Every structure is written in structure tokens, then in C-alpha cells.
């Protein structure tokens, strides 16, 4: 692989992510609403600070609250209080910040307006639980470790919360709520983005219990009863507007690839499978085009899952690329890269990683066994050993993951 292929891959991924930054779209959505009175602003998620900053430039804010992941608050915003909290697990700061938001939005009048800026990560960051925090943390950790898809996880989360599943929208009554949403959920299902604080829950308690029972996750009778008795908020006072999604991310990646002389091919913008299986899909498609003349860019978008069996460090994007390290061995004209659009892949400081035909040899030269990294879910350290991590820091957006494979037969 030439250094130019790595530069091309980074250009495609980074420019696609840059095109999905929320600033411009948030401002446009708010201007289209033509809001002229003072508003109460709430921004929650990994992109919350950036969305709130954009909103502050076009709105007259009476009071505001931003809740984002640790390390994602970049400064101060006018009359806005900024909180950092836990992700992917709820912590005490999540609850403290959410309580402040509830207090701000309770007792408002009919002519008051709440602008709710919602982005990925809100399910952990925005929480007022119906069960003790420690029990909720243990349950959420089990759900994450089992590799359960985010829609199923959120189905359960909504039943154990005072603010999810449309309940926050009801807390704001009689004020009107306008939610500007950056989607990190496949199909852009409103009640699953951030567990739907302002969208009516489309599932019931029985559906949540089926998921738990099928996965063999044990819960107390008390929690089981809370889930069964849970009811959705009505959200009659809420309007939800989606301003960004993984579809846009993939479209922009294809446009960027074309600018660099690649023929873009979209595999899917709705990938929902195990990370290693998504990697297999990429590899199988690479085989199909590996002898094709010219330059090709395969694009896959979505959100994969990882079944955590080991005690290592990694993320779904790192697992996706590392799982193909032996398959791509000696393919000197192919590069595979996968990144999280938010800049944080799993519980790591990396956005993702990349490999090419020389990656396996680099590991072997260091006396390292690729299978040991995969079996321990320790792909972070495997990629770090060969200088193949992608480090961006928080990007300011969150619209799922982007995986690309570059095939260069132009020489």
C-alpha cells in the first residue's frame, strides 16, 4: 500500500464526517421554525455542545442546559449551564444533569418554547431512573456485553426511565417542544434515538421482557413489574425534526471518493450485524472487485455490535478492521478503514482503525498473534502495536459508523 492510499482513506472519512457536523443544519432548522420568543434550550448527546453553540447564535435563550460526554464540553455558551456525564453507562452526573433539566422544564406555560437538541449518546447521558442507579448500571453493562442491538437495548431502557419513551415531552407540558435530532439510529426511528425523550414509545413492557428472557438476563420481580407497568408519554406537544443521519454520511463519503478518482460502491447504509461479520462482508466484496481495473471505494454505513468475551480494550470499528487482518494479508493494493463518526469507538480514545496487506506481517515481526487480540476483544492494543489507530478526538457529531475499503488497480 502506498502512503497516498492511507491519505485518501482519511480524506474520504474525515471530510464525510465534517459534512455531517450539525452547526449549519441546526441553524437552518431553527430558522425554518421562525421562533421569535425567548426559549428554554436543552441539548443532550455527544454532539450537544456543538448543536447548542449553533442554536445560541440564532435564538434568544432564556435559560439552557447542555449534557454531553466527558471531555466533550468545549467552553461556555451564554445563559447555558454545561454538564458532563457518563457514557456508555449512566452515572451520578447523568442523573444530576437530568434532574436540572427536569427542573428547568417543569412548570412552564403554554406559550413557552423548549428547544431540545438531541444526538447519539443521550440514552446514557439523559436519565432519571425508576430503579437504583447501581442496578441500572449492572443491567446496562449486561446488555452491552451481550452484543444486543441498540434498538433492543433502548426498548428496555425506556421502560425503566422517567424521561425516555416520550416521558420528558410530557414533563414539559403545556409548553411546546421542538426537537432537532441528529440520528445515530438505523432507519431513524424517533423513539429509539436517545431512547426517544420526546417521541411516543412504539414498544410495550412485554416486548422488553421478551428481549431480556431470550438473552437469559436475570432481573428482580420488582424490575419486572416496573417494566410491565411502564407507559409511553403522549408527546402531543412535541415536534421532532431529523437534521442528520448515516445516510448523509455515506452519501458524502461516496462524493469524496469520486473527487479522488475512485468509483464509489455503496454496500449498505443500514448495516446492523456483528462487527466481524461486517468485516467479512467487506472482504467478500473486495474479492469481487480486487482485479477490477482502476480505483474503487466500497462504502458501508451503520452500527455493528460486538459480543464481549475477553477483558481487552477495543471498539466495534477496531474489531471490524482487525478481524480481516489475515484475509487482507499480501493484498498490497487494498486498504480497509472503519471509524465512528463521533470520534470515540467504544470505551477508547480512538475513532477506529485501518489495516492493509502489510498489517499482519507487522504484527508477526513484533512477535504478536492476531488471534489473541481478537479472542480477548483487545483490538485497540493490536492496532496500536502497528500504528493503525485513527485518533481524532471528539468530532462534534454522531451519525453512526463509516467503513470504507479502497482498491487501487490503477497502476
ABEGO torsion letter per residue (X at the ends): XBAAAAAAAAAAAAAAAAAABAAAAAAAAAAAAGBABBBBBBBBEAAAAAAAAAAAAABBBABBBBBBBBGABAEBBEABBBBBBBOABBBAAAAAAAAAAAAAABGBBAABBBBBBBBBGAAAABBBBABBAAAAAAAAAAAAAAGBBAAAAAAAAAAABAABGGAAAAAAOABBBBBBBBBABBGGBAAABGGGAABBBABBAAAAAAAAAAAGBBBBAAAAAAAAABBBBAGAABBBBBABBAAAAAAAAAAAAAAAGBBBBBABAABBBBAAAAAAAAAAAAAAAAABBEBBBBBBBEBBBBBBABABBEBAAAAAAAAAAAAABGBAABBBBBBBAAGBBEABABAEBBBBAAAAAAAAAAGBBAAAAAAAGAAAAAAAAAGABBBAEBAGBBBEBBBBBBBBAAX
